[in-house]
């Protein structure tokens, strides 16, 4: 065999091998469905008429950790940060992140959407989620329709879609008492089965667990997804296993705590296949049983006392902490500058030379006044400026302590102006003005 022929043969083998490798890699990547998830938790609402929730943010963060640790999800986006512009759970961000994630999801992929916060239903039983910037006087326009989200997944021809919506809490106080028009939880799976999973019947209460920092429904979701729902011990937690586990667990919890929370499912088609949500790990300590985050931890308090803003920054209020630390740092530099001016003026005053005492008292006093008095005035002026700088530093420190203990993470403030003309007085032409400042902590 000639050498050129042998070289051509080797090149052909190389090209064929490379082609088979590329095709195999492409087929392998296509044969493994992706797992995508969008997690939303709304603890606090801009409108004061919507009560804040205690555990919605923890619910979302907890589920995010579980899916990330045990679900092998390719992409998980969590909208829980009230102070972050891009990840604030407002209406625009939720819809834009939903659409963006949907564009990356193929028809064979698994798409999971979770929402924890306030929800409402209209007279046609259509479900609306209330984002952070929802207007309670116009909830259907400022809310997000679950039906519209489901319609978007159908337009993409997705076969595996799971919605977990834990959105039934009393909007008045956020403590999980009864709310007639507020939905509890919905799970929608768009494959060959359509299933709605309610955490309790409409009109029944949905409770939050102060010990774990999660809603009761989400707490057992976490338990189940970690592996407790794996009833056939095959190392996988399916949708059916999870719903069965949560229903059974909440039934036992209701009996033990003498409260009524009765979840149930509605199936609209025959189930032909199931969806694996996570892989069962069964950790020794569940995420739902981990120690609660305490924003008033003595360590944070000590840092805040030592340097304003440090405690807020350490407990997660990074933007507010930066403001306090920056203001206090600038105040310290300014106070140092004023102190140096005062010391220079005091030294100049002490070293000022006057006319020694002599029989001509009047002339001596006048001469010394013009020679020494300017130095004394400059010293008093710089001392006043230095005292003012110290006062500003003290005000920043006191404001920082007030913010740390009384306002807490994410204060709720609102300035309300109401102005109108009412028939007051004999002529009925007096104006009645109402100004109110409302703050919640």
C-alpha positions as semicolon CSV with decimal commas, in nm:
position;residue;x (nm);y (nm);z (nm)
1;X;0,000;0,000;0,000
2;X;0,139;0,339;-0,101
3;X;0,192;0,609;0,161
4;X;-0,055;0,865;0,008
5;X;-0,330;0,600;0,001
6;X;-0,265;0,514;0,367
7;X;-0,284;0,883;0,464
8;X;-0,619;0,923;0,280
9;X;-0,755;0,614;0,456
10;X;-0,657;0,749;0,797
11;X;-0,819;1,084;0,718
12;X;-1,143;0,911;0,617
13;X;-1,145;0,715;0,945
14;X;-1,079;1,035;1,138
15;X;-1,362;1,224;0,965
16;X;-1,606;0,936;1,015
17;X;-1,515;0,911;1,384
18;X;-1,553;1,285;1,430
19;X;-1,892;1,279;1,252
20;X;-2,016;0,989;1,469
21;X;-1,897;1,169;1,783
22;X;-2,077;1,492;1,689
23;X;-2,400;1,313;1,599
24;X;-2,387;1,102;1,914
25;X;-2,327;1,404;2,134
26;X;-2,614;1,588;1,967
27;X;-2,853;1,295;2,011
28;X;-2,745;1,249;2,372
29;X;-2,808;1,613;2,449
30;X;-3,149;1,591;2,283
31;X;-3,245;1,271;2,463
32;X;-3,192;1,416;2,813
33;X;-3,476;1,654;2,901
34;X;-3,384;1,968;3,087
35;X;-3,533;2,077;3,419
36;X;-3,622;2,442;3,460
37;X;-3,782;2,620;3,756
38;X;-3,905;2,969;3,846
39;X;-3,957;3,027;4,219
40;X;-4,139;3,335;4,354
41;X;-4,193;3,438;4,717
42;X;-4,361;3,763;4,826
43;X;-4,332;3,846;5,195
44;X;-4,403;4,218;5,180
45;X;-4,634;4,428;4,969
46;X;-4,599;4,794;4,876
47;X;-4,963;4,866;4,946
48;X;-5,032;4,880;5,319
49;X;-5,381;4,737;5,265
50;X;-5,223;4,402;5,176
51;X;-5,097;4,230;5,489
52;X;-4,739;4,110;5,494
53;X;-4,665;3,738;5,517
54;X;-4,420;3,577;5,755
55;X;-4,304;3,270;5,565
56;X;-4,353;3,324;5,190
57;X;-3,991;3,423;5,128
58;X;-3,863;3,129;5,335
59;X;-4,099;2,899;5,144
60;X;-3,951;3,010;4,812
61;X;-3,590;2,995;4,930
62;X;-3,644;2,652;5,088
63;X;-3,796;2,506;4,772
64;X;-3,515;2,658;4,566
65;X;-3,254;2,483;4,781
66;X;-3,437;2,150;4,759
67;X;-3,472;2,157;4,380
68;X;-3,111;2,269;4,341
69;X;-2,975;2,002;4,577
70;X;-3,194;1,704;4,488
71;X;-3,356;1,778;4,152
72;X;-3,065;1,814;3,905
73;X;-3,229;2,125;3,759
74;X;-3,033;2,296;3,484
75;X;-3,167;2,641;3,573
76;X;-3,351;2,779;3,875
77;X;-3,447;3,145;3,904
78;X;-3,572;3,277;4,239
79;X;-3,751;3,611;4,274
80;X;-3,749;3,687;4,645
81;X;-3,516;3,984;4,694
82;X;-3,729;4,291;4,770
83;X;-3,430;4,525;4,748
84;X;-3,295;4,394;4,416
85;X;-3,428;4,565;4,105
86;X;-3,403;4,260;3,878
87;X;-3,514;3,998;4,130
88;X;-3,787;4,191;4,310
89;X;-4,110;3,984;4,284
90;X;-4,313;4,254;4,110
91;X;-4,547;4,192;3,819
92;X;-4,304;4,293;3,544
93;X;-4,018;4,079;3,676
94;X;-4,235;3,770;3,730
95;X;-4,379;3,784;3,378
96;X;-4,048;3,867;3,209
97;X;-3,859;3,590;3,391
98;X;-4,144;3,347;3,318
99;X;-4,134;3,428;2,946
100;X;-3,754;3,419;2,934
101;X;-3,735;3,080;3,104
102;X;-4,013;2,951;2,883
103;X;-3,808;3,038;2,573
104;X;-3,529;2,810;2,699
105;X;-3,763;2,519;2,771
106;X;-3,825;2,251;2,509
107;X;-4,143;2,048;2,462
108;X;-3,991;1,744;2,640
109;X;-3,842;1,943;2,929
110;X;-3,984;1,979;3,279
111;X;-4,102;2,329;3,374
112;X;-4,177;2,402;3,741
113;X;-4,338;2,723;3,866
114;X;-4,380;2,797;4,237
115;X;-4,549;3,099;4,393
116;X;-4,592;3,183;4,760
117;X;-4,781;3,498;4,849
118;X;-5,131;3,642;4,826
119;X;-5,374;3,513;4,567
120;X;-5,734;3,583;4,474
121;X;-6,009;3,430;4,261
122;X;-6,279;3,608;4,065
123;X;-6,645;3,512;4,033
124;X;-6,558;3,274;3,748
125;X;-6,312;3,088;3,972
126;X;-6,013;3,221;3,778
127;X;-5,699;3,242;3,987
128;X;-5,489;3,559;4,017
129;X;-5,154;3,585;4,192
130;X;-5,074;3,913;4,368
131;X;-4,715;4,032;4,312
132;X;-4,534;4,281;4,535
133;X;-4,675;4,585;4,352
134;X;-5,035;4,462;4,331
135;X;-5,317;4,711;4,388
136;X;-5,586;4,559;4,613
137;X;-5,844;4,798;4,468
138;X;-5,773;4,658;4,121
139;X;-5,637;4,307;4,181
140;X;-5,740;4,152;3,852
141;X;-5,554;4,411;3,644
142;X;-5,244;4,433;3,863
143;X;-5,238;4,061;3,949
144;X;-5,119;3,770;3,734
145;X;-5,369;3,525;3,597
146;X;-5,269;3,161;3,645
147;X;-5,476;3,071;3,340
148;X;-5,269;3,308;3,126
149;X;-4,947;3,148;3,252
150;X;-5,080;2,801;3,169
151;X;-5,185;2,925;2,825
152;X;-4,828;3,036;2,760
153;X;-4,697;2,688;2,838
154;X;-4,953;2,538;2,601
155;X;-4,845;2,773;2,324
156;X;-4,496;2,627;2,364
157;X;-4,643;2,273;2,349
158;X;-4,481;2,175;2,679
159;X;-4,573;1,829;2,801
160;X;-4,440;1,845;3,156
161;X;-4,549;2,150;3,351
162;X;-4,597;2,160;3,727
163;X;-4,739;2,460;3,912
164;X;-4,719;2,483;4,292
165;X;-4,911;2,789;4,411
166;X;-4,933;2,842;4,783
167;X;-5,135;3,161;4,773
168;X;-5,404;3,154;5,035
169;X;-5,336;3,376;5,330
170;X;-5,554;3,639;5,487
171;X;-5,457;3,975;5,333
172;X;-5,550;4,162;5,652
173;X;-5,285;4,028;5,884
174;X;-5,092;3,763;5,692
175;X;-5,124;3,503;5,968
176;X;-5,290;3,234;5,767
177;X;-5,645;3,272;5,888
178;X;-5,951;3,235;5,669
179;X;-5,973;3,436;5,351
180;X;-6,290;3,376;5,151
181;X;-6,162;3,480;4,811
182;X;-5,800;3,374;4,850
183;X;-5,669;3,061;4,685
184;X;-5,461;2,810;4,873
185;X;-5,246;2,608;4,639
186;X;-5,268;2,479;4,288
187;X;-5,056;2,224;4,111
188;X;-5,100;2,194;3,734
189;X;-4,932;1,923;3,534
190;X;-4,978;1,954;3,159
191;X;-4,883;1,620;3,015
192;X;-5,151;1,355;2,965
193;X;-5,294;1,453;3,298
194;X;-5,436;1,777;3,430
195;X;-5,438;1,796;3,807
196;X;-5,523;2,075;4,048
197;X;-5,388;2,034;4,399
198;X;-5,539;2,251;4,672
199;X;-5,367;2,279;5,008
200;X;-5,713;2,311;5,167
201;X;-6,067;2,364;5,057
202;X;-6,177;2,714;4,966
203;X;-6,286;2,907;5,272
204;X;-6,077;2,690;5,503
205;X;-5,770;2,829;5,678
206;X;-5,412;2,779;5,561
207;X;-5,160;2,788;5,845
208;X;-4,802;2,902;5,889
209;X;-4,555;2,724;6,115
210;X;-4,373;2,960;6,352
211;X;-4,129;2,690;6,460
212;X;-3,997;2,609;6,114
213;X;-4,046;2,948;5,949
214;X;-4,237;2,790;5,658
215;X;-4,602;2,755;5,566
216;X;-4,737;2,415;5,673
217;X;-4,810;2,319;5,314
218;X;-4,462;2,412;5,190
219;X;-4,301;2,248;5,495
220;X;-4,443;1,910;5,394
221;X;-4,360;1,979;5,030
222;X;-3,997;2,013;5,140
223;X;-4,016;1,695;5,349
224;X;-4,164;1,508;5,055
225;X;-3,922;1,638;4,794
226;X;-3,628;1,551;5,019
227;X;-3,734;1,187;5,005
228;X;-4,007;1,117;5,259
229;X;-4,263;1,096;4,979
230;X;-4,069;0,815;4,805
231;X;-4,322;0,545;4,891
232;X;-4,182;0,275;4,658
233;X;-3,821;0,340;4,770
234;X;-3,687;0,365;4,416
235;X;-3,486;0,676;4,497
236;X;-3,718;0,912;4,308
237;X;-4,003;1,140;4,418
238;X;-4,280;1,163;4,164
239;X;-4,571;1,406;4,147
240;X;-4,821;1,139;4,256
241;X;-4,607;1,031;4,550
242;X;-4,567;1,392;4,660
243;X;-4,940;1,472;4,655
244;X;-5,022;1,151;4,843
245;X;-4,759;1,223;5,107
246;X;-4,865;1,585;5,160
247;X;-5,234;1,495;5,193
248;X;-5,160;1,220;5,444
249;X;-4,915;1,432;5,645
250;X;-5,147;1,732;5,667
251;X;-5,426;1,505;5,783
252;X;-5,207;1,380;6,068
253;X;-5,089;1,734;6,144
254;X;-5,449;1,858;6,165
255;X;-5,539;1,587;6,416
256;X;-5,229;1,648;6,627
257;X;-5,272;2,027;6,638
258;X;-5,654;2,025;6,650
259;X;-5,674;2,242;6,341
260;X;-5,836;2,178;6,007
261;X;-5,634;2,199;5,688
262;X;-5,765;1,951;5,432
263;X;-5,579;1,935;5,101
264;X;-5,730;1,756;4,803
265;X;-5,669;1,700;4,432
266;X;-5,893;1,723;4,127
267;X;-5,806;1,511;3,827
268;X;-5,952;1,607;3,488
269;X;-5,803;1,335;3,267
270;X;-5,671;0,986;3,313
271;X;-5,310;0,974;3,419
272;X;-5,087;0,804;3,163
273;X;-4,746;0,893;3,301
274;X;-4,588;1,057;3,603
275;X;-4,320;1,321;3,645
276;X;-4,013;1,277;3,863
277;X;-3,963;1,598;4,059
278;X;-3,655;1,516;4,271
279;X;-3,430;1,231;4,371
280;X;-3,485;1,098;4,722
281;X;-3,190;1,176;4,949
282;X;-3,351;1,172;5,296
283;X;-3,095;1,394;5,473
284;X;-3,039;1,346;5,845
285;X;-3,157;1,701;5,912
286;X;-3,433;1,839;5,692
287;X;-3,408;2,191;5,558
288;X;-3,749;2,257;5,714
289;X;-3,605;2,167;6,057
290;X;-3,290;2,378;6,028
291;X;-3,250;2,667;6,277
292;X;-3,440;2,978;6,176
293;X;-3,257;3,284;6,058
294;X;-3,281;3,548;6,332
295;X;-3,232;3,902;6,197
296;X;-3,198;4,030;6,556
297;X;-2,913;3,797;6,643
298;X;-2,683;3,950;6,911
299;X;-2,393;3,922;6,667
300;X;-2,569;4,147;6,419
301;X;-2,674;4,384;6,699
302;X;-2,315;4,413;6,823
303;X;-2,191;4,495;6,474
304;X;-2,459;4,758;6,433
305;X;-2,371;4,914;6,769
306;X;-2,001;4,908;6,681
307;X;-2,038;5,060;6,334
308;X;-2,377;5,177;6,198
309;X;-2,499;4,971;5,906
310;X;-2,266;4,676;5,962
311;X;-2,536;4,473;6,135
312;X;-2,795;4,548;5,866
313;X;-2,547;4,453;5,594
314;X;-2,457;4,125;5,766
315;X;-2,821;4,016;5,807
316;X;-2,904;4,067;5,441
317;X;-3,008;4,434;5,416
318;X;-2,707;4,511;5,200
319;X;-2,833;4,828;5,033
320;X;-2,948;4,987;5,359
321;X;-2,628;4,876;5,533
322;X;-2,417;5,044;5,264
323;X;-2,606;5,370;5,310
324;X;-2,553;5,372;5,686
325;X;-2,188;5,270;5,664
326;X;-2,118;5,528;5,393
327;X;-2,291;5,806;5,587
328;X;-2,110;5,718;5,909
329;X;-1,774;5,695;5,733
330;X;-1,821;6,035;5,571
331;X;-1,933;6,170;5,909
332;X;-1,621;6,034;6,077
333;X;-1,395;6,191;5,816
334;X;-1,579;6,520;5,844
335;X;-1,559;6,512;6,224
336;X;-1,186;6,438;6,204
337;X;-1,139;6,731;5,968
338;X;-1,334;6,962;6,202
339;X;-1,139;6,839;6,503
340;X;-0,810;6,914;6,329
341;X;-0,931;7,265;6,248
342;X;-1,031;7,313;6,610
343;X;-0,693;7,194;6,739
344;X;-0,511;7,429;6,500
345;X;-0,727;7,722;6,606
346;X;-0,679;7,636;6,977
347;X;-0,302;7,618;6,933
348;X;-0,302;7,950;6,749
349;X;-0,506;8,109;7,029
350;X;-0,276;7,972;7,297
351;X;0,034;8,095;7,116
352;X;-0,106;8,442;7,038
353;X;0,115;8,721;7,178
354;X;-0,044;9,022;7,347
355;X;0,084;9,337;7,518
356;X;0,201;9,278;7,875
357;X;0,015;9,459;8,157
358;X;0,123;9,822;8,209
359;X;-0,015;10,140;8,372
360;X;-0,199;10,231;8,054
361;X;-0,478;9,977;8,117
362;X;-0,733;10,100;7,867
363;X;-0,494;10,108;7,575
364;X;-0,355;9,766;7,673
365;X;-0,698;9,602;7,691
366;X;-0,802;9,745;7,354
367;X;-0,478;9,640;7,192
368;X;-0,498;9,288;7,331
369;X;-0,862;9,263;7,218
370;X;-0,768;9,333;6,858
371;X;-0,460;9,112;6,878
372;X;-0,605;8,805;7,055
373;X;-0,984;8,819;7,010
374;X;-0,976;8,700;6,640
375;X;-0,792;8,385;6,749
376;X;-1,042;8,322;7,028
377;X;-1,338;8,366;6,793
378;X;-1,183;8,129;6,539
379;X;-1,131;7,872;6,813
380;X;-1,495;7,903;6,926
381;X;-1,620;7,879;6,566
382;X;-1,420;7,563;6,490
383;X;-1,526;7,413;6,824
384;X;-1,893;7,471;6,733
385;X;-1,839;7,308;6,395
386;X;-1,670;7,012;6,561
387;X;-1,958;6,978;6,809
388;X;-2,206;6,986;6,522
389;X;-2,013;6,707;6,344
390;X;-2,028;6,496;6,660
391;X;-2,401;6,562;6,683
392;X;-2,451;6,443;6,326
393;X;-2,252;6,127;6,403
394;X;-2,466;6,066;6,713
395;X;-2,785;6,117;6,506
396;X;-2,667;5,862;6,246
397;X;-2,585;5,613;6,522
398;X;-2,922;5,658;6,698
399;X;-3,109;5,632;6,366
400;X;-2,916;5,314;6,291
401;X;-3,015;5,159;6,626
402;X;-3,377;5,264;6,575
403;X;-3,377;5,109;6,228
404;X;-3,211;4,788;6,345
405;X;-3,453;4,713;6,628
406;X;-3,781;4,879;6,536
407;X;-3,803;4,888;6,159
408;X;-3,646;4,547;6,104
409;X;-3,568;4,399;5,763
410;X;-3,760;4,577;5,489
411;X;-3,950;4,856;5,671
412;X;-4,296;4,945;5,552
413;X;-4,345;5,320;5,517
414;X;-4,598;5,533;5,343
415;X;-4,674;5,904;5,339
416;X;-5,042;5,965;5,270
417;X;-5,172;6,305;5,158
418;X;-5,542;6,374;5,143
419;X;-5,667;6,718;5,051
420;X;-6,017;6,834;4,970
421;X;-6,273;7,111;5,016
422;X;-6,556;7,042;5,255
423;X;-6,838;7,277;5,367
424;X;-6,686;7,378;5,700
425;X;-6,792;7,699;5,878
426;X;-7,080;7,936;5,819
427;X;-7,000;8,008;5,457
428;X;-6,896;7,652;5,379
429;X;-6,584;7,763;5,197
430;X;-6,312;7,658;5,440
431;X;-6,064;7,396;5,319
432;X;-6,009;7,082;5,517
433;X;-5,661;6,933;5,476
434;X;-5,559;6,592;5,606
435;X;-5,195;6,485;5,623
436;X;-5,102;6,146;5,766
437;X;-4,779;5,952;5,801
438;X;-4,813;5,579;5,841
439;X;-4,527;5,342;5,925
440;X;-4,543;4,971;5,995
441;X;-4,276;4,763;6,172
